[in-house]
Amino acid sequence: MQYGISMFPTRYSIGPAELARAVEERGFESLFFPEHTHIPTSRLSPWPGGADLPNEYRETFDPFLALTAAAAVTERLLLGTGICLVVERDPIITAKEVATLDVLSGGRFLFGVGGGWNREEMANHGTDPTRRFAIMRERILAMKEIWANDEAEFHGTHVDFDPVWQWPKPVQLPHPPVLVAGNGAGTIDRVLEYGDGWIPIPGRGTLKLGDGTARLQELAGERGRDRIPVTVFGARPQAEVLDHYAASGVDRVLFALPPVEAAEAIKFLDNYANLAETERS
């Protein structure tokens, strides 16, 4: 398994560039940043992680800008969105941001995507929450057309545009890996249709990690696809848990780093790095 870090970058946490340098220096494979454009004050949608929404959800930086800062000071570190809320984004603008970051990082971007959980947040962007997965599907398919073609067009129910020119094109061909997040009943189908990987959060939703991973690979084989990588988000930093992930067919685990100042963040990273090294040996 590969080991990576995820964190909400904020005004009060270690900065994205300093964090990225420290993550790469300690031998981690990847760094992921999340996305929330805002948090509605109504707070009607329950947070899947518990009763109280952590403050960093309101504070988090734009992931593409934060990852660009990380790309500028690293050479090998893979850089991912964990996750990008494409249901709240214009697909033409997002296609350019993805491709630009992939070019600026030398082909190191991982495009983690998801439908999200905050229905009021989606609605503020004009997205009907009940149709978010259909919208996500078309937006991703439309972006793939833009990345793959000098003259791209797309005609769907939720995305519709005549031929366009857009550069740059991504360094990675045909595009950066699309890692689809989720633990619901339709997640596996979404991964198989337009994804290059799956990002589950253990303990959430109806789709269990071991069963989901086995089913994903079974269906991938039936469709003539290669093995599909699995990235666990919010991995528990315990040896027995990591062994379970490995036995379940997980390819990458992401340790959650709290949004703390540099000195404390480094201590967390050192502990995670020691655990990862022990697991590798």
Residue pairs with C-beta under 8 A, 6 or more apart in sequence:
1 242
1 245
1 246
1 250
1 251
1 252
1 253
1 279
2 29
2 30
2 251
2 252
2 253
3 28
3 29
3 252
3 253
3 255
3 272
3 276
3 279
4 23
4 28
4 29
4 30
4 31
4 32
4 78
4 80
4 231
4 252
4 253
4 254
4 255
5 19
5 23
5 28
5 30
5 31
5 32
5 254
5 255
5 257
5 269
5 272
6 31
6 32
6 33
6 34
6 82
6 233
6 234
6 254
6 255
6 256
6 257
7 13
7 14
7 19
7 31
7 33
7 256
7 257
7 258
7 259
7 265
8 33
8 34
8 54
8 56
8 57
8 59
8 60
8 259
9 15
9 16
9 19
9 33
9 60
9 61
9 66
9 259
10 56
10 59
10 60
10 61
10 259
11 59
12 59
12 259
12 261
13 19
13 56
13 259
13 260
13 261
13 265
14 22
14 259
14 260
14 261
14 262
14 265
14 266
15 69
15 262
16 33
16 61
16 66
16 67
16 69
16 70
17 69
17 70
17 72
17 73
18 262
19 31
19 70
19 257
19 265
20 31
20 69
20 70
20 71
20 73
20 74
20 77
20 79
21 73
21 74
22 265
22 266
22 269
23 31
23 74
23 77
23 269
24 74
24 75
24 76
24 77
26 269
26 270
26 272
26 273
27 273
27 276
27 277
28 77
28 269
28 272
28 273
28 276
29 77
29 78
29 252
30 77
30 78
30 79
30 80
30 110
30 252
30 254
31 67
31 70
31 77
31 78
31 79
31 80
32 79
32 80
32 81
32 82
32 110
32 112
32 233
32 254
33 60
33 61
33 63
33 66
33 67
33 70
33 80
33 81
33 82
34 60
34 63
34 81
34 82
34 83
35 60
35 62
35 63
35 81
35 83
35 84
35 85
36 57
36 58
36 60
36 85
36 118
36 121
37 85
37 88
37 121
37 125
38 58
38 121
38 124
39 53
39 57
39 58
39 118
39 121
40 118
40 120
40 121
40 124
42 120
43 53
44 119
44 120
45 117
45 118
45 119
45 120
45 121
47 53
47 57
47 117
48 117
48 201
48 204
49 204
56 259
59 259
63 81
63 84
64 81
64 97
64 98
64 101
67 79
67 80
67 81
67 101
67 105
67 109
68 101
68 104
68 105
70 77
70 79
71 79
71 101
71 104
71 105
71 106
71 108
72 104
74 108
76 108
77 108
78 108
78 109
78 110
79 101
79 105
79 108
79 109
79 110
80 109
80 110
80 111
80 112
80 179
81 110
81 111
81 112
81 113
82 112
82 181
82 199
82 233
82 254
83 112
83 113
83 114
83 179
83 181
83 199
84 94
84 111
84 112
84 113
84 114
85 114
85 115
85 116
85 121
85 122
86 94
86 113
86 114
86 136
86 139
86 140
87 115
87 116
87 122
87 125
87 127
87 132
87 135
87 136
87 139
88 116
88 121
88 122
88 125
88 127
89 125
89 139
91 138
91 139
91 140
91 142
91 143
91 146
91 159
92 142
92 146
92 161
92 164
92 166
94 139
94 143
95 142
95 143
95 146
95 147
95 166
96 166
98 109
98 111
98 143
98 147
98 170
98 175
98 176
99 147
99 166
99 167
99 168
99 169
99 170
100 168
101 109
102 108
102 109
102 170
102 171
102 172
102 176
103 168
103 170
103 171
106 171
107 170
107 171
107 172
107 176
109 170
109 172
109 176
110 176
110 177
110 179
110 197
111 175
111 176
111 177
111 178
111 179
112 179
112 181
112 199
112 231
113 136
113 140
113 178
113 179
113 180
113 181
114 136
114 180
114 181
114 182
114 199
115 132
115 133
115 136
115 182
116 122
116 132
119 129
122 128
122 129
122 132
123 129
127 135
128 135
131 158
133 186
133 190
134 157
134 158
135 158
136 190
137 190
137 193
137 194
138 154
138 156
138 157
138 158
138 159
139 158
139 159
140 178
140 194
141 154
141 156
141 159
141 194
142 154
142 156
142 159
142 161
143 175
144 174
144 175
144 194
145 152
145 153
145 154
146 152
146 164
146 166
147 169
147 170
147 174
147 175
148 174
148 175
150 165
151 163
151 164
151 165
152 163
152 164
152 166
153 161
153 162
153 163
153 164
154 160
154 161
155 161
170 176
177 196
177 197
177 229
178 194
178 195
178 196
178 197
179 195
179 196
179 197
179 198
179 199
179 229
179 231
180 187
180 190
180 191
180 194
180 195
180 197
180 198
180 199
181 187
181 198
181 199
181 200
181 201
181 233
182 190
182 199
182 200
182 205
182 207
183 200
183 201
183 204
183 205
183 206
183 207
183 212
184 205
184 206
184 207
185 206
185 207
187 198
187 200
187 205
187 207
187 212
188 198
188 207
188 212
188 215
188 216
188 219
191 197
191 198
191 216
191 228
192 216
192 219
192 220
192 223
192 225
192 228
195 228
196 228
196 229
197 228
197 229
197 230
197 231
197 251
198 212
198 213
198 216
198 228
198 229
198 230
198 231
199 230
199 231
199 232
199 233
200 207
200 209
200 212
200 230
200 232
200 233
201 232
201 233
201 234
202 209
202 232
202 234
202 235
202 236
209 232
209 245
209 248
209 250
210 248
210 249
213 230
213 248
213 249
213 250
214 249
216 228
216 230
217 227
217 228
217 249
220 226
220 227
220 228
229 251
229 252
230 249
230 250
230 251
230 252
231 250
231 251
231 252
231 253
231 254
232 245
232 250
232 252
232 253
232 254
233 254
233 256
234 254
234 256
235 241
235 242
235 245
235 253
235 254
235 255
235 256
236 242
237 255
237 271
237 272
237 275
239 275
239 278
239 279
242 253
242 275
242 279
243 279
245 253
246 279
255 272
257 265
257 268
257 269
257 272
258 265
258 268
260 268
